[in-house]
Structures are given as C-alpha cells and as structure tokens.
Amino acid sequence: MRAAHRTSPLAAIRPARIIAAALVSAAAVVALTGCSGYVESICGGGEYPVMTVGGTGSACVKDSEEPPKGYTRYPEGKVPKHVDDKWDVYWRTHTLDKNGNIIEAPEAG
C-alpha cells in the first residue's frame, strides 16, 4: 500500500510569492523608466503659454486674458505645447526682444 502523498502548506504559498515578485518587478520597471505615453503639458486647459521679453522666463495665462506686463505671446508656429518638446527646448536659449525679434537669450548669471 502506498503512503498518502502529503502536500506542504508552503507549496500553496509559492505561486503567490512568484506572482507578487513579478508584480513588484513590473512596478519597479515602470517607476524607473516612466510611462512612455505620458507627456506633461506646458499649460493647463483654458490657458496659453507666454514668455518674458528679453529673457527665458515663462508663464501660463488664461485664454480670456492678455499677457501681463513684461511678457509676450510666443511667435505663431513656435509655441511650446509639452515639456521638452522642440519649442520648449529652443526657447531655453532664445527669446524675443522688445521689437518682437528672435534673439539669443542672455546668459543666466
């Protein structure tokens, strides 16, 4: 007669541990690499970006308002939409003078 096969109570825990380890690993990968689909907007809904005249500062203004004193709208077609997009990077080293001409931004110092 064969002896009854006994299953250790720990045997049922092993699959749960493997699944938990896999989930923790997946969460770490997402945390370290970021979500590839997420892109941060320069301004929120109902706002548009403006830049400082003669500098690299920027702000967001309500759609219904004009830029505050010392700020101006970005030139048409050269408006940054998302953080680190082509125009956001460009305007870090360029600005507009008081006549609206694109110039190299003065060095921060």
C-alpha positions as CSV (number, residue, x, y, z in Angstrom):
1,M,0.0,0.0,0.0
2,R,1.3,3.4,-0.9
3,A,1.6,6.1,1.6
4,A,-0.7,9.1,1.1
5,H,1.1,12.0,-0.6
6,R,1.3,14.9,1.7
7,T,1.5,18.4,0.3
8,S,3.3,21.0,2.3
9,P,1.2,24.0,3.3
10,L,4.0,26.1,2.0
11,A,3.6,24.7,-1.5
12,A,0.4,26.8,-2.0
13,I,2.3,30.0,-1.0
14,R,5.0,29.6,-3.6
15,P,2.8,30.6,-6.6
16,A,1.6,33.7,-4.7
17,R,5.1,34.7,-3.9
18,I,6.1,34.3,-7.6
19,I,3.2,36.5,-8.7
20,A,3.9,39.1,-6.0
21,A,7.6,39.2,-7.0
22,A,6.6,39.6,-10.7
23,L,4.2,42.5,-9.8
24,V,6.8,44.2,-7.7
25,S,9.4,43.9,-10.5
26,A,6.9,45.3,-13.1
27,A,6.2,48.3,-10.8
28,A,9.9,49.0,-10.4
29,V,10.4,49.0,-14.2
30,V,7.5,51.4,-14.7
31,A,8.8,53.6,-11.8
32,L,12.4,53.7,-13.2
33,T,11.5,54.1,-16.9
34,G,8.4,56.2,-16.6
35,C,5.2,55.7,-18.6
36,S,6.1,56.2,-22.2
37,G,2.6,57.6,-23.0
38,Y,2.7,60.4,-20.5
39,V,3.6,63.9,-21.8
40,E,3.4,66.9,-19.5
41,S,1.6,69.9,-21.0
42,I,3.2,73.4,-20.7
43,C,-0.1,74.9,-19.6
44,G,-3.4,73.5,-18.3
45,G,-6.7,73.6,-20.2
46,G,-8.0,77.1,-20.8
47,E,-4.5,78.6,-20.7
48,Y,-1.8,79.5,-23.2
49,P,2.0,80.0,-22.6
50,V,3.7,83.4,-22.6
51,M,7.4,84.3,-22.3
52,T,9.3,87.1,-20.8
53,V,10.5,89.8,-23.1
54,G,14.3,89.6,-23.2
55,G,14.6,86.5,-21.0
56,T,13.8,82.8,-20.8
57,G,11.0,83.0,-18.2
58,S,7.6,81.8,-19.0
59,A,4.1,81.6,-17.5
60,C,0.6,80.5,-18.4
61,V,-2.2,83.0,-18.9
62,K,-6.0,82.3,-19.0
63,D,-7.3,82.2,-22.6
64,S,-9.5,85.2,-21.9
65,E,-6.6,87.4,-20.7
66,E,-3.8,89.3,-22.3
67,P,-0.1,88.6,-21.3
68,P,1.0,90.6,-18.2
69,K,3.4,93.5,-18.4
70,G,6.9,92.2,-19.4
71,Y,5.5,89.1,-21.1
72,T,4.5,88.4,-24.7
73,R,3.0,85.6,-26.7
74,Y,5.3,83.1,-28.5
75,P,5.5,83.7,-32.2
76,E,2.9,81.8,-34.2
77,G,4.0,78.2,-35.0
78,K,6.8,78.4,-32.4
79,V,4.7,77.8,-29.3
80,P,5.8,75.1,-26.8
81,K,3.0,72.6,-26.1
82,H,4.7,70.0,-24.0
83,V,7.6,69.9,-21.6
84,D,10.9,69.2,-23.5
85,D,9.2,69.4,-26.9
86,K,11.1,71.1,-29.8
87,W,10.0,74.6,-28.9
88,D,10.3,74.3,-25.2
89,V,13.9,73.3,-25.6
90,Y,14.5,76.1,-28.3
91,W,13.1,78.9,-26.0
92,R,15.5,77.9,-23.2
93,T,18.3,79.6,-25.3
94,H,16.3,82.1,-27.3
95,T,13.9,84.9,-26.5
96,L,12.2,87.9,-28.1
97,D,13.4,91.5,-27.8
98,K,11.1,94.4,-27.2
99,N,10.5,94.7,-31.0
100,G,9.5,91.0,-31.3
101,N,12.7,89.8,-33.0
102,I,14.0,86.4,-32.0
103,I,17.4,86.8,-30.3
104,E,19.8,84.6,-28.3
105,A,18.9,84.7,-24.7
106,P,21.3,86.4,-22.3
107,E,23.3,84.0,-20.2
108,A,21.9,83.4,-16.8
109,G,24.3,84.6,-14.2
